[in-house]
Amino acid sequence: MTMAAILFAAVFLLATAPTAQANPKYSSIVLDMDTGKVLHSSRADKKLYPASLTKMMTLYMAFEAIKTGRLSLDQRLVVSRNASRQPPSKIGLRAGKTITVRDAIQACATKSANDAAVVLAEAIGGSVDNFAAMATARARSLGMSRTTFKNPHGLTQRGQLSTARDMGLLGRRLFIDFPEHYHVFKRKVFKHSGRKFRATNKLLGKYKGADGIKTGYTSASGFNLVASAEQDGRRIVGVVFGGKSSARRNRHMRKLLDKGFKIAPKRRALELASVDYYLESPLPRLSPKRGGSGRAPVPLAIAALARNEKSSVVDRGLAALSSVIVTPAQAAVPTAKSGNYSIQIGAYRKRSLAERRLRAVKKLRQPANLNSAAPIVSVRNSGGRPLYRARFVGLAKAEADRACSRLKAKSVDCFVVIEN
């Protein structure tokens, strides 16, 4: 072979080498949103700079603070001098002024505003450093074992690293844990103080079913993206680190999502006969003019109830049935004889996801006292839409605390609530 031929072959091999080999900043993963199954992976555990994907964790922490009552959406937060001095991307917040939690969240999700991210971080953690430590600890508790946060916005800082796998996990948790807030990632335009900011995520409206989640870029990271899309009842989440440009990153993400949808299993309709736990009715009282009786399908619930022979669980199931006639207000969640505390393991926009989560946790080797609790899909209205909460109900406080601690040890996120 001539020298010219050798050189041509070498150039061809380099030109056609896989992206992961040609670009040291590259990694990717695609996950089934429901199951977490890996549909594609390339160097998914390589530690890299996450850039503004970091704001996904900042928003996760904000959503959690809202859920626990530490923040509220309409609460006004004072902009510190530190927040106002953050470099772009930003929305130009001025020191001493205020911004609502709602707007700060949307600014992070849509514009990827660094100043808004710092405002949220200081409100949650008291300082950026303290928030970073809290965010790192929370990430580890979610299973993000290779992620360390040093700031809330993702500007390059030594030691602030993550992986495609960890960011994919976080993308899933944002969708699964906070369906009532997920809509913030869908917005293409955000208005604040008379200014209009367009979404950095250009897949929105350009790829079928795409509705989130977050872009990121620094010179150290390259062009990053976590994208979620739903097609034909299936949802997947893809992650790309280290794109050479936003356009090339987006093209590559489209290919990964296409590949993921081809691999993702088809969903089968959930058959009620397979449900071995009791459901709280989500139905509101129907108007007599529309022929509604206001009653849930009691015989179906009884059929499910009859599948369990344990008297203690049957008692709990009967309590659930007692609330199937729902008033305009939220139906009371059934409580058991042993106590009025519950363990919540997730909240979802789709009942099937809550049911699936309950089944998955029931398959684990659970704490013994959880076996006597009733698995319930509790329903409430959130933002004009039903929110389905997967819960184990009917526990005393000590039982609930102990069971939740043991579930967390098995990487099952949960928290204890008292039923009114």
Residue pairs with C-beta under 8 A, 6 or more apart in sequence:
1 9
14 22
18 42
19 26
19 42
19 252
20 26
20 27
20 28
20 42
20 43
23 222
23 242
23 244
24 242
25 48
25 221
25 222
25 241
25 242
26 42
26 43
26 222
26 240
26 241
26 242
26 243
27 42
27 43
27 44
27 46
27 48
27 163
27 164
27 239
27 240
27 241
27 242
28 40
28 41
28 42
28 43
28 44
28 164
28 238
28 239
28 240
28 241
28 252
28 256
29 38
29 40
29 41
29 42
29 44
29 164
29 165
29 168
29 238
29 239
30 38
30 39
30 40
30 41
30 168
30 236
30 237
30 238
30 239
30 256
30 257
30 259
30 260
31 37
31 38
31 39
31 168
31 169
31 171
31 172
31 236
31 237
31 238
32 39
32 234
32 235
32 236
32 260
32 264
32 265
33 172
33 175
33 176
33 228
33 230
33 235
33 236
33 237
34 234
34 235
34 353
34 356
36 169
36 172
38 44
39 236
39 259
39 260
39 263
39 264
40 238
40 256
40 259
40 260
40 263
41 164
41 165
42 164
43 164
44 163
44 164
44 165
44 168
44 239
45 146
45 163
45 164
45 165
46 163
46 164
46 241
47 146
47 161
47 162
47 163
48 161
48 162
48 163
48 164
48 221
48 241
48 242
49 154
49 156
49 160
49 161
49 162
49 218
49 220
49 221
50 147
50 154
50 160
50 161
50 162
50 167
50 216
50 221
50 224
50 241
51 154
51 155
51 156
51 216
51 217
51 218
51 220
51 221
51 224
52 89
52 112
52 153
52 154
52 200
52 214
52 215
52 216
52 217
52 224
53 154
53 162
53 167
53 214
53 215
53 216
53 224
53 226
54 117
54 149
54 151
54 152
54 153
54 154
54 160
54 162
54 216
55 108
55 109
55 112
55 117
55 152
55 153
55 154
55 214
55 216
56 167
56 170
56 171
56 174
56 213
56 214
56 226
57 135
57 138
57 139
57 147
57 149
57 152
57 170
58 108
58 117
58 120
58 121
58 131
58 135
58 152
58 153
59 105
59 108
59 109
59 120
59 174
59 181
59 184
60 138
60 170
60 173
60 174
60 177
60 178
61 120
61 121
61 124
61 131
61 134
61 135
61 138
62 71
62 101
62 104
62 105
62 120
62 124
63 105
63 174
63 177
63 178
63 181
64 138
64 178
65 71
65 123
65 124
66 72
66 73
66 101
66 181
67 178
70 124
71 101
71 123
71 124
72 101
73 100
73 101
73 102
73 105
74 100
74 101
74 102
75 100
75 101
76 98
76 99
76 100
77 98
77 99
77 100
77 101
77 104
77 119
77 120
77 122
77 123
78 96
78 97
78 98
79 93
79 94
79 95
79 96
79 97
79 98
79 99
79 115
79 119
80 95
80 118
80 119
80 122
81 95
82 118
82 122
82 128
83 93
83 95
83 115
83 116
83 118
83 119
83 122
84 93
84 94
84 95
84 115
85 95
86 114
86 115
86 117
86 118
86 153
86 155
87 114
87 155
88 114
89 111
89 112
89 113
89 114
89 200
90 111
90 113
90 114
90 115
90 116
91 107
91 111
91 113
91 115
91 116
91 192
91 193
91 195
91 197
92 115
92 193
92 195
93 99
93 113
93 115
93 116
93 119
99 107
99 116
99 119
99 192
101 120
101 123
103 116
103 192
104 116
104 117
104 119
104 120
105 116
105 120
105 181
105 184
106 184
106 187
106 190
107 113
107 115
107 116
107 190
107 192
107 197
108 116
108 117
108 120
109 184
109 185
109 187
109 190
109 214
110 184
110 187
110 188
110 189
110 190
110 197
110 198
110 199
110 200
111 190
111 197
111 198
111 199
111 200
112 200
112 214
112 215
112 216
113 197
114 153
114 155
117 152
117 153
118 128
118 152
118 153
120 152
121 128
121 131
121 132
121 151
121 152
122 128
122 131
124 131
124 134
125 131
125 132
125 133
125 134
125 135
128 151
128 152
131 152
132 149
132 150
132 151
132 152
135 149
135 152
136 147
136 148
136 149
139 147
139 149
139 166
139 170
140 147
141 408
141 413
142 169
142 170
142 173
142 413
143 166
143 169
143 411
144 162
144 166
144 169
144 170
145 166
146 161
146 162
146 163
146 165
146 166
147 161
147 162
147 163
147 166
147 167
148 159
148 160
148 161
148 162
149 160
150 157
150 158
150 159
150 160
151 157
151 160
154 160
154 216
154 218
155 218
156 218
156 219
156 220
156 221
164 239
164 240
164 241
165 239
167 226
167 239
167 241
168 226
168 237
168 238
168 239
170 226
171 212
171 213
171 214
171 226
171 228
171 237
171 239
172 237
173 413
174 182
174 185
174 212
174 213
175 182
175 212
175 213
175 228
175 235
175 237
176 346
176 348
176 353
176 357
177 346
177 347
177 413
178 347
179 347
179 348
179 349
179 387
180 347
180 349
180 382
180 383
180 387
182 211
182 212
182 349
183 383
185 201
185 211
185 212
185 213
185 214
185 228
186 204
186 211
186 212
187 199
188 198
188 199
188 204
188 205
189 196
189 197
189 198
189 199
190 196
190 197
190 199
191 197
200 215
201 210
201 212
201 213
201 214
201 215
201 225
201 227
202 246
202 250
203 210
203 225
203 227
203 229
203 250
203 253
203 254
204 210
204 211
204 212
206 250
207 227
207 229
207 253
207 254
207 257
208 229
208 231
209 229
209 230
209 231
209 235
210 227
210 228
210 229
210 257
211 228
211 229
211 230
212 226
212 227
212 228
213 226
213 227
213 228
213 237
214 225
214 226
215 223
215 224
215 225
215 246
216 223
216 224
216 225
217 223
217 224
217 246
221 241
221 242
222 241
222 242
222 243
222 244
222 249
223 240
223 242
223 243
223 244
223 245
223 246
223 248
223 249
224 239
224 240
224 241
224 242
224 243
224 249
225 238
225 239
225 240
225 243
225 249
225 250
225 253
226 237
226 238
226 239
227 237
227 238
227 239
227 253
227 257
228 235
228 236
228 237
228 238
229 235
229 236
229 238
229 257
229 261
231 261
232 261
232 266
232 267
233 267
234 261
234 264
234 265
234 266
234 267
236 257
236 260
236 261
236 264
238 253
238 256
238 257
238 260
240 249
240 252
240 253
240 256
243 249
243 250
243 252
270 352
270 355
272 300
272 303
272 304
273 303
275 304
275 355
276 304
276 307
276 308
277 304
277 358
277 362
277 374
277 375
277 376
278 301
278 304
278 305
278 316
278 317
278 320
278 321
278 334
278 374
278 375
278 376
279 301
279 304
279 320
279 376
279 377
280 320
280 323
280 324
280 331
280 333
280 334
280 376
280 377
280 378
280 379
281 296
281 301
281 323
281 324
281 325
281 326
281 331
281 379
282 326
282 351
282 377
282 379
282 386
282 388
283 294
283 296
283 326
284 326
284 328
285 292
285 294
285 325
285 326
285 327
285 328
286 292
286 293
286 294
294 325
294 326
295 324
295 325
296 324
296 325
296 326
298 321
298 324
301 317
301 320
301 321
301 324
302 321
304 317
305 314
305 317
305 318
305 321
308 314
308 317
310 372
312 336
312 337
312 372
313 372
313 374
315 336
315 337
316 334
316 336
316 373
316 374
316 393
316 394
317 374
319 334
319 335
319 336
319 374
319 394
320 334
320 374
320 376
322 334
323 331
323 332
323 333
323 334
324 331
330 379
330 380
330 381
331 379
332 419
332 420
333 342
333 376
333 378
333 391
333 393
333 419
334 374
334 376
334 393
334 394
335 393
335 394
335 419
336 372
336 373
336 374
336 393
336 394
336 395
337 394
338 372
338 394
338 395
338 396
338 399
339 394
339 395
339 396
339 397
339 399
339 400
340 394
340 418
340 419
341 395
341 396
341 397
341 399
341 400
341 416
341 417
341 418
341 419
342 373
342 376
342 391
342 392
342 393
342 394
342 395
342 400
342 416
342 417
342 418
342 419
343 370
343 373
343 391
343 392
343 395
343 400
343 403
343 404
343 407
343 414
343 415
343 416
343 417
344 389
344 390
344 391
344 414
344 415
344 416
344 417
345 357
345 358
345 361
345 390
345 391
345 392
345 407
345 412
345 413
345 414
346 353
346 354
346 357
346 389
346 390
346 413
347 354
347 387
347 388
347 389
347 390
348 354
348 357
348 387
348 388
348 389
348 390
349 385
349 386
349 387
349 388
350 388
351 377
351 379
351 386
351 388
353 388
354 377
354 388
354 389
354 390
355 377
355 390
357 390
358 375
358 377
358 390
361 390
361 407
361 412
362 375
364 407
364 410
364 412
366 403
366 406
366 407
367 402
367 403
367 406
367 407
369 395
369 399
369 402
369 403
370 392
370 395
370 403
370 407
372 394
373 392
373 393
373 394
373 395
373 403
374 392
374 393
374 394
375 390
375 391
375 392
376 391
376 392
376 393
377 388
377 389
377 390
377 391
378 388
378 389
378 391
378 393
379 386
379 387
379 388
379 389
380 386
380 387
380 389
381 387
391 417
392 403
393 419
395 403
397 416
397 418
400 416
401 416
404 414
404 415
404 416
407 414
408 414
